Amino acid sequence: MHAVVTHVTVKDRDKAIETLGNEVVPGVSQAPGFVAGYWVSPQPDKGVGIVVFESEEAAKAAAERVGARPGDEVTMDSVEVGEVVANA
């Protein structure tokens, strides 16, 4: 398994949460190879997404789509793909 890890700076928290629930989560969950996704707000103006896919190829394809579509409500700080080395 591989994960796409995104870090964003949130400019409009309410709009970002609305877009996440209405567009991002439904779209990502339909992506080929999708396993699970988690979106975390460690600070009011920061967001982290961790989305797990069955393969590195599926994760890389998803990462390309994520990096190409930041909304006005967030600034994309980074998008990385990495191997899942443990889970519970």
TORRO-229099 format. One record per residue: residue in three letters; x, y, z of N, C-alpha, C, O in turn. Coordinates in pm, 1 decimal, m for minus. Atoms other than C-alpha are relative to their C-alpha. Layout:
R   res        nc1        nc2        nc3       cac1       cac2       cac3        cc1        cc2        cc3        oc1        oc2        oc3
R   ala          X          Y          Z          X          Y          Z          X          Y          Z          X          Y          Z
...
***
This chain:
R   res        nc1        nc2        nc3       cac1       cac2       cac3        cc1        cc2        cc3        oc1        oc2        oc3
R   met       84.2     m118.1        0.0        0.0        0.0        0.0       88.4      124.0        0.0      200.9      122.3       50.0
R   his      m67.7     m128.2        2.1      102.5      360.0      m59.5      m99.9      109.5       36.1     m219.8       95.3       12.0
R   ala       85.8     m110.0      m41.4      m33.9      687.5       75.3       41.6      129.1      m68.2      158.8      151.6      m98.3
R   val      m22.6     m137.2       44.4      m68.5     1037.1      m60.3      m17.3       86.5      124.4     m121.8       83.3      189.3
R   val        4.2      m87.8     m116.4       13.0     1288.2      212.8        4.5      143.4      m50.2       99.8      183.9     m116.8
R   thr        6.6     m140.0       42.3      m92.8     1648.1      152.6        1.6       91.3      122.0      m54.9       59.7      226.7
R   his       m0.7     m105.1     m101.1      m24.7     1957.6      359.5      m51.9      126.2      m66.0       m5.1      164.7     m173.2
R   val       56.6     m123.4       53.8     m230.3     2271.9      303.8       m1.0      108.7      106.4       m2.3       81.9      226.5
R   thr       27.7     m115.0      m85.0     m258.2     2618.5      447.0     m143.2       42.0      m30.6     m179.0       64.3     m146.3
R   val      142.2      m29.7       15.6     m624.1     2700.8      504.1      m20.9      150.6        5.5       17.0      216.7      102.3
R   lys       29.5     m142.9        5.8     m735.6     3047.5      398.0     m143.1       30.4       44.4     m168.9      135.2      103.5
R   asp      141.2      m15.1      m37.9    m1111.7     3002.5      452.2      m46.0     m134.4       56.8      m84.2     m224.5      m17.9
R   arg       25.8      128.7      m66.6    m1179.5     2727.1      706.9     m138.7      m55.4      m31.7     m151.3     m172.9      m66.4
R   asp      135.8       48.2       24.7    m1557.5     2705.3      661.8      m15.9      m49.3     m143.1      m73.2     m155.7     m166.3
R   lys        8.9       38.0      141.4    m1532.2     2694.1      282.2       84.0     m125.5      m25.6       42.6     m212.9     m101.7
R   ala      m86.7      116.8       18.4    m1244.7     2442.5      300.5      m68.8     m126.8       50.8      m63.1     m230.3      m15.6
R   ile       69.6      116.3      m54.9    m1446.8     2205.8      521.0     m119.0      m37.3      m87.5     m145.6     m155.6     m108.7
R   glu      112.8       25.9       89.9    m1750.0     2242.2      292.9       47.0      m68.3     m128.7      m12.2     m167.1     m172.4
R   thr      m54.0       58.8      122.6    m1542.4     2168.2      m18.7       52.5     m140.1       25.5       33.9     m229.6      m56.9
R   leu      m51.7      131.7      m36.3    m1373.8     1877.2      155.2     m113.1     m102.9        4.6     m102.8     m210.1      m55.0
R   gly      111.6       93.1      m15.6    m1704.6     1714.1      245.6      m82.8      m21.2     m125.4     m130.7     m131.8     m150.6
R   asn       87.0        7.5      117.4    m1891.4     1791.0      m76.1       69.7      m43.1     m127.8        6.0      m99.2     m217.0
R   glu      m70.4       26.2      125.3    m1620.2     1747.1     m339.5      119.6      m94.1       16.5      130.0     m195.1      m53.1
R   val     m126.1       73.9      m11.0    m1285.4     1613.0     m220.2      m22.1     m143.7       45.3       21.0     m237.3      m22.1
R   val       18.8      135.2      m54.6    m1392.3     1316.1       m8.1      m77.5      m90.1      m96.8      m33.8     m202.2     m122.6
R   pro       70.1       86.7       95.4    m1653.7     1184.6     m254.6       84.0      m32.1     m123.9       79.4     m144.4     m174.0
R   gly      m83.0       23.8      117.7    m1410.9     1225.3     m545.4      114.5      m95.4       27.3      139.5     m187.0      m51.0
R   val     m114.3       85.6      m34.6    m1113.3     1064.9     m374.5      m45.7     m142.3       27.4       21.7     m237.4      m12.2
R   ser       45.9      134.7      m35.3    m1317.0      771.9     m245.6      m39.7      m81.8     m123.0      m53.2     m203.8     m114.2
R   gln       31.9       69.5      124.8    m1407.1      686.0     m606.4      123.8      m28.6      m84.5      113.7      m93.8     m188.5
R   ala     m123.9       17.8       76.7    m1043.5      687.1     m724.6       39.9     m146.9       m4.1       19.6     m219.3       93.4
R   pro      m45.2      139.3        8.8     m902.2      356.3     m848.6      101.9      m33.3      109.2      196.3       42.2      132.3
R   gly      m93.7       45.9     m101.5     m726.6      164.3     m571.9      m16.9       63.3      136.7       62.1       35.6      226.9
R   phe       22.1      m66.8     m128.6     m867.0      379.0     m288.5      m24.0     m102.4      110.2      m99.1     m198.3       92.3
R   val       18.1       86.0     m117.6     m843.3      212.6       55.1      m65.8       78.8      113.6     m168.6       36.8      166.8
R   ala       51.8      m79.8     m111.5     m902.2      484.6      317.2       57.0      141.0       m8.2      162.3      163.2      m68.0
R   gly      m48.8     m137.2       m2.2     m866.7      857.2      371.8      m30.1       66.6      132.4     m133.4       41.7      194.5
R   tyr       14.2      m74.9     m124.8     m818.8     1084.0      671.3       46.8      142.1      m24.6      151.0      164.1      m86.4
R   trp      m36.9     m139.6       12.7     m812.2     1462.2      682.5        1.4       58.9      140.2      m95.3       45.7      215.2
R   val      m24.2      m45.2     m137.1     m677.1     1630.7      994.0       30.2      149.4       m1.7       95.0      200.0      m93.4
R   ser      m29.8     m142.1      m16.1     m664.8     1991.4     1110.7       78.5       18.9      129.5       19.3       42.4      234.9
R   pro      m79.6      m12.2     m122.1     m371.6     2012.2     1355.2        3.4      141.2       56.6       33.0      160.6      174.4
R   gln        9.1     m140.6      m39.9     m407.6     2392.2     1368.2     m112.7       60.7      m82.3     m143.3        8.8     m189.7
R   pro      112.1      m57.2       74.6     m695.2     2617.9     1257.2       33.3       37.8     m144.9      m54.5       34.1     m231.2
R   asp      m36.2      m42.8      135.4     m501.1     2734.3      949.8       84.2     m103.3      m75.4      145.4      m70.6     m177.1
R   lys      m77.7      106.1       65.0     m335.5     2401.6      857.9      m87.1     m124.0      m18.6     m178.1     m150.1       60.1
R   gly       70.0      124.9       24.6     m463.1     2077.4      709.9       95.5     m104.9      m52.6      190.6      m73.3     m124.0
R   val      m79.9      113.3       46.1     m313.0     1735.1      646.5      m97.4     m107.0      m47.9     m192.7     m141.5       21.9
R   gly       79.2      110.0       51.6     m464.5     1466.5      428.1       88.5     m122.1      m17.4      200.7     m111.8      m66.9
R   ile      m71.0      126.4       18.7     m355.4     1103.2      432.6      m98.8      m94.5      m67.0     m198.3     m135.1       m7.0
R   val       89.6       85.8       76.4     m515.1      888.6      164.2       79.1     m121.7      m46.0      183.0     m108.8     m110.9
R   val      m70.3      125.1       26.0     m415.8      524.1      126.4      m58.8      m67.4     m124.1     m180.2      m71.8     m144.1
R   phe       37.4       70.1      122.8     m420.8      334.5     m202.9       64.9     m137.6       m1.6      163.4     m161.8       68.1
R   glu      m49.1      136.9        8.4     m363.0      m29.6     m293.0      139.3       m9.8      m60.5      214.0     m102.4      m28.8
R   ser     m128.3       10.0       70.1      m59.1       45.5     m510.9       67.1      136.5      m11.4        3.7      241.0        3.7
R   glu      m75.4     m123.7       22.4      213.1      301.4     m571.6      m51.9       72.1     m123.6      m60.4      194.9     m124.7
R   glu       49.6      m61.2      122.9       76.8      359.8     m921.9     m129.7       76.6       25.0     m146.2      188.7      m23.2
R   ala      126.3      m66.7      m31.2     m270.4      443.2     m790.8       23.5      124.9       84.0      m40.7      227.6       62.0
R   ala      m31.2     m115.5      m84.6     m124.3      675.2     m526.5       61.8      112.6      m81.9       26.0      229.0      m64.1
R   lys      m62.6     m103.3       83.3       92.7      857.5     m781.3     m100.9       66.1      m92.2      m96.1      187.4     m112.3
R   ala      103.6      m57.5       86.2     m202.3      903.6    m1015.7      m88.6       95.2       79.5     m123.7      202.5       30.5
R   ala       81.8      m86.4      m85.3     m408.8     1047.3     m729.9       75.9      125.6       39.4       18.0      234.2       43.1
R   ala      m80.8     m115.8      m38.3     m124.2     1275.4     m623.0        6.4      102.7     m112.4        4.3      223.1      m86.6
R   glu       m1.2      m92.8      113.9     m109.0     1425.0     m971.6     m130.5       77.4       m8.1     m129.8      196.9      m37.5
R   arg      130.2      m68.2        3.5     m480.4     1504.8     m957.6      m12.9       98.9      115.2      m65.8      208.6       97.0
R   val        9.0      m87.9     m117.1     m454.4     1653.8     m606.8       81.3      127.1      m21.6       32.6      237.3        3.7
R   gly      m87.2     m115.0       19.8     m163.6     1880.8     m694.3      m49.0       95.5     m106.8      m11.9      212.9     m107.6
R   ala       48.7      m82.9      109.7     m344.4     2009.4    m1000.9     m126.0       77.4       36.0     m169.6      162.2      m41.9
R   arg      128.9      m60.6      m30.4     m659.0     2120.5     m818.8      m12.3       59.9      140.4     m100.9       20.7      216.3
R   pro       26.1      m67.6     m127.3     m611.3     2340.7     m516.4     m112.0      102.0      m18.8     m120.7      166.2     m123.5
R   gly      107.0      m97.8        8.4     m915.0     2555.3     m443.6       45.3      134.7       54.5      157.1      148.5      104.2
R   asp      m30.6     m133.0      m52.7     m927.0     2921.9     m346.1        7.1        0.6      151.9       67.6       89.7      211.6
R   glu        7.7        2.7     m145.8     m990.0     2819.8       14.1      124.3      m55.1       67.5      140.6      m40.7      188.7
R   val     m124.4       52.1      m55.3     m652.4     2648.8       58.9      116.1       27.1      m95.1       97.1       47.9     m214.9
R   thr     m123.1       m1.9       78.0     m293.1     2677.0      m58.1       68.1     m134.1       20.3       90.5     m176.9      133.5
R   met      m65.5      130.6       m6.9     m127.2     2346.9     m139.9      147.1       22.0       36.9      221.2       84.7      m38.8
R   asp     m138.1      m15.1      m44.5      199.9     2333.0       56.7       87.4     m114.7      m49.6      200.9      m92.5      m91.8
R   ser      m76.8      114.1       49.8      311.3     1980.3      m37.7      m91.0     m117.3      m27.2     m197.2     m132.2       33.3
R   val       67.3      125.3       32.7      197.9     1653.7     m191.3      109.9     m104.4      m14.7      199.4      m90.1      m98.0
R   glu     m101.3      105.2        3.8      401.9     1339.3     m128.6      m65.1     m137.0       m7.2     m176.2     m156.9       41.9
R   val       44.0      139.2        2.9      362.3      969.9     m199.7      103.5      m82.4       76.1      223.9      m67.4       55.0
R   gly      m91.7       84.4      m75.6      510.0      716.9       39.8      m59.0     m136.4       27.2     m180.9     m153.9       28.2
R   glu       42.8      135.6      m32.2      495.6      348.4      121.3      m57.6       m4.9      140.9       m1.4       53.7      233.4
R   val       56.1       23.9     m132.6      271.9      251.0      410.8       80.0     m114.8       60.1       77.7     m226.5        8.6
R   val      m86.7      101.7      m60.3      508.6       62.2      639.4      m63.1      m67.2      121.5      m12.5     m168.7      169.5
R   ala       72.5       62.3     m110.8      262.4      m11.3      921.8     m138.1       63.2        7.6     m157.1      178.9      m29.8
R   asn      132.4      m54.1      m26.9     m104.1       28.3     1005.1      m66.1      m85.4      107.4      m20.9     m196.1      136.7
R   ala       69.7       74.1     m104.9     m347.0      m78.9     1275.5     m148.9        8.5      m24.0     m227.2      m47.2       52.9
***
